[in-house]
Amino acid sequence: MNRITIQLFHTGGAILFSLLSIFAQAQPSQLTFIKNHDGTTDTLELVFNEEFEGKKINERVWNVVEGVVRDPEGRRVKCWTKKSNVEVADGFCNMWVKRDTLLNQKYEVWVKDGMKPFVNDYHFSVSEMNTHQQYGYGMYEIRCKIPRGRGLAPAFWMYGANGPINCEIDVFEFWNQRGFLTRFSKRKLSRVHNMTAHYNGRMSGTSYMGPDYSEDFFVYSVVWDECRLEWYVNGDLKRRIPRYKKMRANEISCDRFADMKTKPEENVFPQNQLMSIIANFAVHTDEDKPYDEDPFPHKMEIDYIRYYKFK
């Protein structure tokens, strides 16, 4: 079956549109064009396309995690990550969170200046995977359906480090939200989209309340180059970070920066770092944990994950 789709997204300052051609028994080829406010156009080419065909996850592409990779003492997320919680079926990747009983689990995690051994009991198992290959400037995209429930924390993000300098871009994170007078708002579950950038120990995050993202599949995208970082949902611009802070209400372009004698102050902005693509589904186990009577298991359903590089 042949399918051609043309998408046109108007974002106010820029226009994002793509021409997609998918042919049976062939790798999808896609060019995406970003028309900037100054009239120039950037072209991106599809480099990585994971559509989860087959009966199991491709571990030549993905590192599927087993054990504990962060929060080793379980202060906020005390969960055991299970490889078996990542399943592929009918063209989708299902990432599960389950109630579980895992006693006397032994593991080691890097803490400050070395590996440290731990032993713990776990009552939830979660899922996480990251690409072996790392990628740089371009567009990162996922089409998925997140779950809804107290304590659930699905996320899609990128991470890389070069010595002491780390870079991270959180395309989306969802977690419990507070109400006006309460520590928990059921009405806000799966509606508050958190978008965060990290660079060299600093972070810049923001969020907004949208529709209930658990009701359908949505496309979450980030466009990242040396000058800007933009978040989109279904082609609608949700956040933008320029690399350089504004002067006289005008954003400083990278071209102008090269000719300036006094360098302008920079925002928190990941810079020229290769990063792995990461999808994970966790559950909070502190005061934000699910109620004992809450039903389980839950899954995050992923249709595809893609990366486009600038041509």
N, C-alpha and C positions, 0 to 999 in steps of 0.2 A: 504493500500500500504506500502510495506517495502522498506526502503532506507538505504543503507550503503555508507558512504562517507569517504574516507581516504584523509587527507590533509597533505602535507609535506612542511614546510617552512624553508628555509635555510637563516639565518640572519648574517652569517659571524662568529660571536663569539658564536652563539648558534643555535640550531635547534629546531623549534617549530613544532610539528605535533599533529594531533588529530584523534581519531577514533570515528565516530559518527554513532549511530544506532538509527533510529526512526521507531517505530512500530505503526500501526494504533491502535487507541483507547488506547494508553499507553503514559505515560510521557516519553519524550526523555531521554535517558541515554547517558552520554558522559564523556569520560576520555580524558584529554589533557596531553601530555607529553612534558616537556621542557628539552632538553638535553643541559647542560651548557658546557662552554669551558673547564672546568676542568674534563669533562667526567662523572660527576654526572647527574642524571636525576630527575627532579621534576615531580610529578603527581598531576593533578588537577581534581576535581570532580564537575560536574554540580550540583549546589545547587538551583539556581533561574533561571527559564526559562519562560519568558513572550512572548507568540506568538500571543496575542491579538485575541483570539477566542471569539466568541459571538458577541453581538450587541452593547455593550457599555463597557467602561472602568471599570475594577474591582476595586472599591473604597475600598475594603478590603485590597488590595495590594498597591494601589496608593492613595496618597493625591493629588487631582486635585485642583489647586490653583484658588481662586477667589479674586480679589482685587489687591493691590500693596504690594509687598514683599521687594523691594529694590529701591534705587534711589527715595525716597519719594517726593522730590521736582521736579523730572522730568528734571534734568539738561541735561541728556544724553539720557535716555530712558523713555519718558513720555507715558506710555501705561497702559491700564487697562487689567489685566489678567482675562480671562473668562473661567469658567469651560466648557461652551458649545463649546468652540473652540477646545476641545479634543474629537475626534470622533473615533469610531472603526467600520470598515466595511471591509468585504471580507478578514479577516486575517491581516489587517494592522491598525496601529494607525496613524491617520492624525492629525497633530498639525497645527492649522491655525493662520495666522495673517491677520486681516481684517481692512479696513477703517471702522470707526464706529463713532457714535455720542453719547457720554456718558457725560451728563452735571451734574454739582454739585454733583460729586461723593465724598462721605465721607468715610474716612478710618483712621486707626491708624497704625503707624509703630514705632518700637523700634529705638530710636535715642540716642546714647551714654548711658544715664543712665535711660531711661524710655520711655514709650509709649507717642507718640506725635500725636495729631489729625491734619488731613489735609483735605482740600476741593479743588477739581480740576475738570476741564473739560478735557475730553480725546477724541481724534480723531482717535486712533488706539486701537484695542483690540488684545491681544496676548495669548499665551498658555504656561502652565508649569505644570509638575507633578513630584512628588518625592515619593520614596518608604517609607512606614511606617517602614519596616524592615531595619536595618543597617547591613553593611558587612565590613569585614576587608581585610587582605592580600588575594590575589588571582588574578583572571583575570576577567576584566569587558569588555563586548562586546556589540556592537549594529550593526545591519545591517539596513541601512537607505539610503534614497535619499533626499538630501538637496535641497532647492529652490535656485533660482538665481535672484538677484535683488538688486538695490541700497538700502542701509539701512537695509537690512535683516540680522538677527543675530541668526542663529540656533546654539545650543550648546548641548553637552552631557557631564556630569561631575558628580563628587561625592563630598560630603561635610559632614564634621562632626566637632564637637567642644567638648572639655572637659575643662570646665571653660574658662579661657582666651586663651587657646591654640586651634587654629583652623587648620584643615587640609582640603585641597582641591586638587583634581586632575581633570584637564580639558582634557578629552579625545579628544574632538575637539571643537573649536570655529571658526566661520567664520564671517567676517565683511568687511566693505569697506577697500580698500587698496589705497595708494597713487601711483600716476604715477611718472615718472622721474621729470617732471616740474609742475605737477598738484596735487591737493588735492584729486583727485578721478580718479581711473583707471577702466574703464569698462572691460578691457581685463583681469583683475585679479579677477573679481567677481567669487566667489565660487571655487577659485583655491588655495587660500592661507590657508593652514591648520595650525592653531595655537594650540600649545600644552604647557600647563603650569602646574607647581606644586607650591603649597602654603603650608607654614608651619609656624605657630607662627608669623604671620604678615610679613613674607618674601615671595618672589615669584621668580620663575625662569621660564621664558618663551622663546620659540623659535618657528620658523615657516619655512615653505618651500613652494614653488609654485609647485603644481602638475597639474594633468589634471583638467578639469572642472568636479568637483564632483557632479554637478547637473544633469549630463547627464545619470547617472545610479545609481544603488544601490552599496554601498561599505560597507565592514565590518571594523569597527574601534575598536581596542582593546587596553587595557592597562594591563600589567602584573606588579604586585606590591608585593614585599615581603620586609623583613627587610633589604635587601642589595641592591636592584635595583628597578628601575622604568623604564618600557619600553613601547613605543608606537608603534603600528603596524597598517597598512592599508592593507587589503587583505593578511595578513601574512607577509608583508614586513616591516622590522624594520625601523622606521622613527626617533626615538630619544631614547636615553638611559641616565639615571642619576644614577650613583652609589651613595650609601649613603655617602661614605667617599672619600675625594679628593685624587688624585693620588700621590704616592710617587715613585720616580725613574721610572716613566712611567708605573708602574703596579698598578692596582686597588687593594685596600686593602679589603680583604674579611672579613666577619663578624667573621669567626673563628679566623683569625689573630688578629682582634681587641681585642678579649677577653683576649689575652695573652700580650697585649702591655701595658707597664707602662705609656707611654705618649699617651694620646688619640689624634688621628688625627683630623684635621678639617673636619667638615661635610658640604656637599652641602645642598641646600634647599631641604629637603626630608621629606615628610609626614611620621609620625611614629606611628605605632600600634594604630590607631584610627578607631573606627567604623564610617562608613559613609553611608549616604543615596545616592541612585542612582537618578540622576536628568536629565530630558530632558526638554528643554525649547526652545521656538521660539519667539524671540523678534524683535523689529524694532527700529532703532535709530530715534530720533526726533529732534536732534540738527542739526548742519551743515551737518551731514552725512545722513539726512533723505531722503526718496524717493522724487522724483519729483512729482509735483501735477498731471502730466499726466500719471504717471506710473500705470499700471493695477494692480488691486487687486481683490480677495484675493490670498494669497500664502500658500502653505502647505509644511511641512516636513513629509515625509512618512516613517514610521518605520515598518520594517518587524518583528524584534524580539529584545529583550534585555536580556542578560544573565550574570550570575555571577558564577564563579567556585572558589572553595576553594582548598587550598593545602591539600593533604591527609597526 
